[in-house]
Amino acid sequence: MWKKALILFVFSTFLANAQNRPLLYNVDDLPQSLLQNPGARIDFTKHIGMPFLSQIHLSAGSTGVTAYDIFSDENNNVNQRVRDVMNSITNRDYFSVNQQIEVLSLGWKVGNKGYFSTGIYQELDVFAYFPKDPAILAFEGNADYIGRDFKFSDASFTGEILTVYHAGLNYKVDAKLTVGGRFKLYSGIFNVESTGNEGIFRTIETPGGPNFYRHEVSELNVRINTSGYASLKDEEGMTVDQAVSELLSRSFFGQNVGLGLDLGFNYRVTDQFSVNGSIQDLGLMFHQKDVENYNYYGSFQTSGLEPLFPELDDNEQAIPYWEIFEERLDRSLQDETTENAYTTWRPLKYNASFQFGTGKSILPCDYLLSKKPRFMNLFGMIISGANRPKGPTYGVTAYWDRKVTDNLRFRLAYAVDEYTLTKLGFMVSSRFKNFNIYLAANDIIGYTNLANANSASLQLGMQFIFKDL
């Protein structure tokens, strides 16, 4: 069971930032802003994405540790570097990755006030907390930690690959308020999750007992749920390439399904000042097919073995102490594999922001704004986050958005989040007639030395965007 848990945890960690993308949030001439806020203010009347190329998003990060901390040449003692890292980070530090590819994206104006958009995207999301207590116990043992409780609740991770089919409506209620919603159908490809684990391991001194120490496992309850994994595991001799091919074959029609909803709004307090907010992926996944659960539970105490060495004749056998110990351990700590369906919440994401414009200009093709003025300089702040098993992650981003011409704009951003206090971002979007291309990179400082960076994020895409006059 523990071997399976280790494989799944390593798989989750090395496949691996919050999913929020502040560099495209509130960008009113990019359709991708509707994926973050279905009620966003927009200024186009139709869009058609290049299949598989309209949005490619990759991001990864870790809090509290970087690759440089472990593989640096400054200290040749690798064990000491690992020990220093484990002592410096906490059980609330985490590793994360998010990848998203837009397979299909299109939208068009509906009536005088609406805009309908639909599409398909594939997403991978992995989030794993650092299992501090189990890691210290495995790496250093318990000799220096007599009387300390090692908590199995530190082990907590989720990972999923899925395809999302979505359709949304952006609707201008009046000159000030725009609202929107997006319905999502999730098609699950792969899922693994282990959250809410319980149990404690401790070693205590027992001077008056049968031994100097007693080892205890108290109220252990560890569970790992998987879907889409059992069929891969059961295929004898399956290679990594074959496993990847099998996962890709499920891309459009996965074995498990779910439902979700995005909601958002934008309110123009004045011509220059606006506020908006959104929630994404308020939804559930129902895992019922190709499901396998690994459970380990129970309590156990031992003061070690107390062997006796009686004189034996040729017909007598030595007492099988180890077999007796194993039987007692197996009776107390149960290892069980089941095939029970389970349900998971998608990681709910949320955004709230305000924006102030300066440098007035007229944008006659902005049908949703009824030919209201636009502003060449936009200054704003975004608060964003995502729900995770041990509580929400967060980030605050301030930005300057400059519309250089009708065909060129850029955004500079500075963010503070759980990865770093110095995250600089840059986005540029350019249009050639109706063809649009954009690029956004976050944590630019980290790109100078990726091994020493806590996070990195890159987005790019190309599409056709139409603005009817």
Secondary structure, DSSP 4 states (H G I P E B T S, - for coil): -HHHHHHHHHHHHHH---S--TTTTT-TT-TTHHHH-TT-----SEEEEPTTTS-EEEEEEESS--HHHHH-SS-S-HHHHHHHHHHHS-TT-EEEEEEEEEEEEEEEEETTTEEEEEEEEEEEEEEEE--HHHHHHHHH-STT-TTPPEEGGG--EEEEEEEEEEEEEEEE-SSSEEEEEEEEEEEEEEEEEE-S-EEEEEEEE-TTSSSSEEEEEEEEEEEEEEESSHHHHHSTT--HHHHHHHHHHTSSS-SEEEEEEEEEEEEESSSSEEEEEEEE---EEEE-SSEEEEEEEEEEEE-----------TT-----HHHHHHHHHHHHEEEEEE---EEEE---EEEEEEEEEEEEEE-TT-GGGTT-EEEEEEEEEEEEEE--TTS-EEEEEEEEEEEEETTEEEEEEEEEESS-S-EEEEEEEEEETTEEEEEEEE-HHHHT-GGG-SEEEEEEEEEEEE---
